[in-house]
Structures are given as structure tokens and as C-alpha cells.
């Protein structure tokens, strides 16, 4: 066994930091046996020294920046969070010293990944960010190494446990979004300010990272369009179930040839998926990622997407790679070889759709709706209208076959203009593989 | 870019060999960009030079042993197959020369993995065998690296596409085993001699490999008990469906404390799984592996388990690791640190069960069966008997709650001895997580 331990400094001792300390302590011998050297926590920082963590003999800092600049370590584990601020400062400081970094910080990687990867290349450091996407699921390693022989054409996933919990619970109980969100907050599954989760921003960060690895392009959050789950109603959930679908918040990244150029589309949206869909059964706190590669075909990786212990598992996987020298460029290739990709113009994609209208039950309304669809060559698959309530507002639900998004949006705009349509139509993509 | 290419010799140009040549040729630039050096096929062997493969400028051998001993390469890709014979000879020859090996050969790794890993350590070579389990699914890398922070307690999977195709087809069509097997053979999904697949031997090889990685023990096929799918009847498939289960051939490896020792149980058997089970929806040619780790919890990896292109994807992943120096001990730790584990004695496990009896419909028969179960403290969950046919043989199906295997086997032996029981009872484990 090499006598030199891997010296670890941990910045941030919250949930994930605590889990990481626990793992490194509990499994110290196991890890040493596997790595051929010990993984040793030498320094840590937090605003206050937390009780109950095994940090004897560990140099303690209340200022993470001082830790990053002054402590003696081989690798800094950044578990503070936030796209910039202290987290970014300490990561920059470590990399500038030529020290490697392991982080769970998806926001920082999504916003500053290219800059950090370049800095790491300049100073000979490495960056591990397995914990930034999919909790304990080894998705970063799989994309970067396990599927390295493939041209990946699509990567898609359920990437946010909070949204998945809320949607699963809405489905199981028939309750409303606001109600279930309040419960999730009470249970600690959702933050007091849930914006990042439920508006899809967290999913967008993770999708940007996956797309960068999958398509070897510079990570960029700007390329991701984002629609959250606030407006998913109990009514739509009920119809989805009746139609044989579940509603899941998906991040979907695809690359395809558009007018001779490989263009990328990165989108976050709630989608209806059929029960046979590989992600349909991913419930509660689980995440799952589907990848399509030209040789491997479809792979699906599923596991716990968050929490102290699963995330610590991913952090330590990166530490083990560093300890054993299994390292390489941050995004699979050197930054200068990442190829910027144009964003596919909106409306170029094709999809099947669910449309829910609230219409006043008047004579002729169906004819107007049907004409709007026909004129855009949108082909209807199913239609549900229950009972009748003359001159009152009733839901009318349709599904349409795969169609150009632009045509669909034009048809819906026209439908929205009909005097008998009482609310803007609710449009949900139906995902298939 | 490093100017030195990785020089590859391919022994065996059948289905997977052909797929590997295709991948290395089609994606040559992509791979070079990712690895920082070219992956170059310099030599190949097959009994006859195959038409239609891009092997211009490649030194060709008809004797793989000569290729292994004499060609100038960095890594030998063994795609001949078979536990020993030529495959083993060429792998030994390469390792003895200090050349690394990449192989898809589960039988060879299961039977000779320890010897080969030791040889590789002695000569400074490496062995990649990602393609030996789960086709294109990066399960070896995930177990060895992605979950390296975990104590794995269970690894379980659908590991044989032929059996999965047969069982899925039996379920979808209601047809009999022999009939579906014949179709699978006609379609090329099953070999002319299907023994390795349908008797579970192929699954056993793969399970032995997974267990070795998961529990850091010397790979050994002797530890695996093996039951195939020959006796799975259309009748049992039908009852399974009625009860809300599917029948899948599983390989299951667990480690647990038995009398103060960590004992391992490795078994291959057809099991009933509830529809909510993570493997229930894995159909046709797909494989999937569930892993339970103490920090990560449950992960599931799914993908195509065989075929030229998915297997080539795994072969090339190993080649990319070699090309970039991401290497380590064959089974995650040096051979001398692999710990032999005792095999859990038969009957120590607990499980729920499905039991199908063929009984002569006589007065008192239920009382005798119920008494046998009661005396062994086996608690019945459901019972199905349709109609009545006095003095004829009818199926009686029961499911029982989780119970000690030994007690279950004793109860079944007693039931088998009843004069009204016309055939040996059919016992199928009901798997849960």
C-alpha cells in the first residue's frame, strides 16, 4: 500500500458534508483497501463546528476561503452550494493552487464549468462532479467513460426528487399541487423557497451538465429552456391516468442534424409518459436517466437522486478516482475540444401532445376546434368529454399524434382565440422513445 | 494529442469482433478526440479472413495463438469465447508478455479470473471485462468505481437475454416453453444447443463475476447454485400473471452475517416478481442489474444485454480506459486482498413462495396440505383452485408469506408424499426488495 494518504479538505458540513464525513470515517478501511492508500480528512470548514461529526484531529476553519487558500490538502470537496459566491471562490482558490476539486454543486458547474475546467487544465488539477447529477447514480462516469465509444444522441431524465415526489403524491392521492407542496415542505423534501426545484431550474442545471458530457459541448445553462410543475393540476393528473400516462418532470437533451448542422435542444418540462416508458415507474425520491447511444442503444440508470448518504456515495466515488489516478479532462475532452453547438430553433421538434381545453358548452365549438387542428395538419388521436352542461364551462381533453411543434402551437393559438374557449389551453407533451 | 496510438490486436472476428471493428473504424476520430490518441487495430485473427470488414493494413492471422505471441500490440481483445481452450491460451500469452487484455468472455473470467488477474499483476498488464456482463451496460465500471464508497450487500439481475426473451414471449402469447424456444432458435436469439442459456449457466457465470466485484471475493463459479427455465410452464406463467407477478430468470448474490461470518449466497433461479419490482418491466433482449449499497441504497442499470453493437460499446469502453490510463486491479483490489467468503448453507435464506400442486380432487386433501404447512409454520397468503373435478387431477396454487427456506422445503416434501398429490409440487420463489 502506498504510504501517502489522499488528504481531503471539506468545505461545507451540512447534510451532504455530514454524510461524506460519515462515509469516509465508517468505511475508512474498506476505502483504503480498494484505493491502496488512505483517504484522510485533514481540514474542514463550516460557519460553526457541527456537533456529532467525527472530526478529531481535523483542522477546522469557519471561513471556507481561508481553508481553500491555506490548508494542506490534495483535494478540496466543495459542499457549500450556490452558483457563485463562496463556493466558486473556494473552488477557484483550490484549482489555482493546483489542487483537485470534488463538488456536488450543479449550479456552479452549469454556470462556471468551462471556466473551472480550463483553470484545472492550466494548473494540472482535476474536477469531479459525479454528485452534481442524480445523487448516487454513477451517471457522470457512465456518460464520460462507460459509453465513451458512442455518439450519444439523447439524454433524458427525472433529475429532481422534489418534483418527482410531488407529482407521484399528486397522482397517488388526487390532491392538488399547492397542498402536496406544503406537505413536501413540512416533510423536508422541499425547501422553504421551492423555486429552484419546482420551476425546473435544478433540473435545468443538471441537464446542462449531462448535455455537455453527452455531446462534448461547453456546458451552458443558457441553452436550456425551462418549464416547471406549478401549473400541473390535479385535473390533468387524473386525465393522464385515465389515458394510461403518468406526468413526470423531464429534462431532455437531444442532438440532431438541422440543415446540415448538429443542433442541440435542451428542455425541461412536465411530460406525459406511457406506463411502458422506462421512466414511468420511477417514483418518489428516485432519479433516473435514459441515454441513447449509437452503438449501445438505450441504457437506463436509476437510483436515489439526493440525500446525505447517496450523494456522499458519489462524492467518495470521485475521491476514489483521484486517489487511484483514474482522472481525465473535466468534460471528457480538453476544454478547447468542446464544440459549441447551435441551439435548435424552437418549433423544429416533433411530439405527440395532450391538450386540455375549458370550453363553454355551446353548439359549434367542436367544429371550430377541429378545423383549427385540421388546418395545421394536426391529427387527433383521442378525445374525452364527459357529460354535458349547456352554456357552462367543461373540460375537453384531446391527444394528438406526433406533429410539428410549430404547427401545434399555431393551432393552439387559434383555438385560444375562440370565444367559446374560456381559459388558455393546457398543452402537455407526450413523450415516447 | 499524444502521437502514440493504442495498438489493438483482435482475436476473434465473429459477431462481437465484427461490431468492435465497426465501432473502432466508424468512430475513429471521435475516440481519438476523447482519448487524446488514436485507437488503432494493428492485427486480427479468425479461422478465415471475413469479407466486409475494414481490415486494410491489419496484420491477419488464422491462428489466434500466433497472433497473441507474435503480433506487435498494446492490448489484445479476446472475442473467441469459451471458458478455456484457445481463448484462455491467447489471454495467457498476452498477459505473459505484459500486454493488457480486453475480453467479453464471462465463462473464462468466471472460471479463470483469479489466475488471470494474478498473472496480470505480475507482468504489469490490465484486464478489462466490461463486455462480459450485461452487454453495453456499464455495470462492471459502476460496481468497481462508481459505487466504490459502498459496502454492497446485494447484486441481482436479469443477465441473459435469451431467457428473458423466452419468458417475455411465453407471457405475452401464453405459449409453451418448447414452442417459444424453437422460435427463439429460428430467430437466432437462442443457440442450436441452448443449454448454456436456458439452464442458467450463462447467468451463473455473470453472477459469479458480479459477486466477486461486489463482495471483493475471488471469482468462483462453484459458489453459484443454478436452476434454469426449462420447467417453467405456460400454466405457471398464467398463474403468475393472475397473481400480479411476472416470471424472470434472476441471478441473485447476497452477503450477510451468518453466525458471525459474512457468508455469500449466489443463486440463479426463475422467480416471480411483482409488477412494482424494478426488474419486472425489463423485457426482451434487455438486461438489468439491481445493486444495494449501504450508502447509495438501490441502483438499477438497464440496457441491451447482448448483440454486436452493445457489446462492442463495452469492449471499446475498456479500450478507452486503457488508452487514457484509467486502470486498476482486475477485481477492484489486488488478488491477494480478495477475501474468500463461505457459502451460506442451503436453507438459511427467507423468501415468499408460489407453490403449484396437481392434486386429485378428493375429500380431505386440503386438510392434509394445510396441516403440512401449519406444522412448519408456513403462513399461507392466497390460494387458487378453479372449479371442481371429483377424482380428477386439478391444479391448486398457493402463495405463502416470507418463510425459512428449510421449513418450506420440509413442508413441500411432506406434501409431495401425500397420496392425493399427483406430481412433485412446483415451487417458485417470490422475490421482493
Boltz contact constraints between the chains, C-beta under 6 A:
constraints:
  - contact:
      token1: [A, 23]
      token2: [B, 149]
      max_distance: 6.0
  - contact:
      token1: [A, 23]
      token2: [B, 295]
      max_distance: 6.0
  - contact:
      token1: [A, 33]
      token2: [B, 333]
      max_distance: 6.0
  - contact:
      token1: [A, 33]
      token2: [B, 337]
      max_distance: 6.0
  - contact:
      token1: [A, 34]
      token2: [B, 148]
      max_distance: 6.0
  - contact:
      token1: [A, 34]
      token2: [B, 332]
      max_distance: 6.0
  - contact:
      token1: [A, 34]
      token2: [B, 333]
      max_distance: 6.0
  - contact:
      token1: [A, 136]
      token2: [B, 296]
      max_distance: 6.0
  - contact:
      token1: [A, 138]
      token2: [B, 142]
      max_distance: 6.0
  - contact:
      token1: [A, 138]
      token2: [B, 146]
      max_distance: 6.0
  - contact:
      token1: [A, 141]
      token2: [B, 146]
      max_distance: 6.0
  - contact:
      token1: [A, 142]
      token2: [B, 138]
      max_distance: 6.0
  - contact:
      token1: [A, 146]
      token2: [B, 138]
      max_distance: 6.0
  - contact:
      token1: [A, 146]
      token2: [B, 141]
      max_distance: 6.0
  - contact:
      token1: [A, 146]
      token2: [B, 317]
      max_distance: 6.0
  - contact:
      token1: [A, 148]
      token2: [B, 34]
      max_distance: 6.0
  - contact:
      token1: [A, 148]
      token2: [B, 317]
      max_distance: 6.0
  - contact:
      token1: [A, 148]
      token2: [B, 320]
      max_distance: 6.0
  - contact:
      token1: [A, 149]
      token2: [B, 23]
      max_distance: 6.0
  - contact:
      token1: [A, 149]
      token2: [B, 313]
      max_distance: 6.0
  - contact:
      token1: [A, 149]
      token2: [B, 316]
      max_distance: 6.0
  - contact:
      token1: [A, 149]
      token2: [B, 317]
      max_distance: 6.0
  - contact:
      token1: [A, 150]
      token2: [B, 313]
      max_distance: 6.0
  - contact:
      token1: [A, 295]
      token2: [B, 23]
      max_distance: 6.0
  - contact:
      token1: [A, 295]
      token2: [B, 309]
      max_distance: 6.0
  - contact:
      token1: [A, 295]
      token2: [B, 312]
      max_distance: 6.0
  - contact:
      token1: [A, 295]
      token2: [B, 313]
      max_distance: 6.0
  - contact:
      token1: [A, 296]
      token2: [B, 136]
      max_distance: 6.0
  - contact:
      token1: [A, 296]
      token2: [B, 310]
      max_distance: 6.0
  - contact:
      token1: [A, 296]
      token2: [B, 313]
      max_distance: 6.0
  - contact:
      token1: [A, 297]
      token2: [B, 304]
      max_distance: 6.0
  - contact:
      token1: [A, 297]
      token2: [B, 310]
      max_distance: 6.0
  - contact:
      token1: [A, 299]
      token2: [B, 137]
      max_distance: 6.0
  - contact:
      token1: [A, 299]
      token2: [B, 303]
      max_distance: 6.0
  - contact:
      token1: [A, 300]
      token2: [B, 302]
      max_distance: 6.0
  - contact:
      token1: [A, 301]
      token2: [B, 301]
      max_distance: 6.0
  - contact:
      token1: [A, 302]
      token2: [B, 300]
      max_distance: 6.0
  - contact:
      token1: [A, 303]
      token2: [B, 299]
      max_distance: 6.0
  - contact:
      token1: [A, 304]
      token2: [B, 297]
      max_distance: 6.0
  - contact:
      token1: [A, 309]
      token2: [B, 295]
      max_distance: 6.0
  - contact:
      token1: [A, 310]
      token2: [B, 296]
      max_distance: 6.0
  - contact:
      token1: [A, 310]
      token2: [B, 297]
      max_distance: 6.0
  - contact:
      token1: [A, 312]
      token2: [B, 295]
      max_distance: 6.0
  - contact:
      token1: [A, 313]
      token2: [B, 149]
      max_distance: 6.0
  - contact:
      token1: [A, 313]
      token2: [B, 150]
      max_distance: 6.0
  - contact:
      token1: [A, 313]
      token2: [B, 295]
      max_distance: 6.0
  - contact:
      token1: [A, 313]
      token2: [B, 296]
      max_distance: 6.0
  - contact:
      token1: [A, 316]
      token2: [B, 149]
      max_distance: 6.0
  - contact:
      token1: [A, 317]
      token2: [B, 146]
      max_distance: 6.0
  - contact:
      token1: [A, 317]
      token2: [B, 148]
      max_distance: 6.0
  - contact:
      token1: [A, 317]
      token2: [B, 149]
      max_distance: 6.0
  - contact:
      token1: [A, 320]
      token2: [B, 148]
      max_distance: 6.0
  - contact:
      token1: [A, 324]
      token2: [B, 328]
      max_distance: 6.0
  - contact:
      token1: [A, 326]
      token2: [B, 326]
      max_distance: 6.0
  - contact:
      token1: [A, 328]
      token2: [B, 324]
      max_distance: 6.0
  - contact:
      token1: [A, 332]
      token2: [B, 34]
      max_distance: 6.0
  - contact:
      token1: [A, 333]
      token2: [B, 33]
      max_distance: 6.0
  - contact:
      token1: [A, 333]
      token2: [B, 34]
      max_distance: 6.0
  - contact:
      token1: [A, 337]
      token2: [B, 33]
      max_distance: 6.0
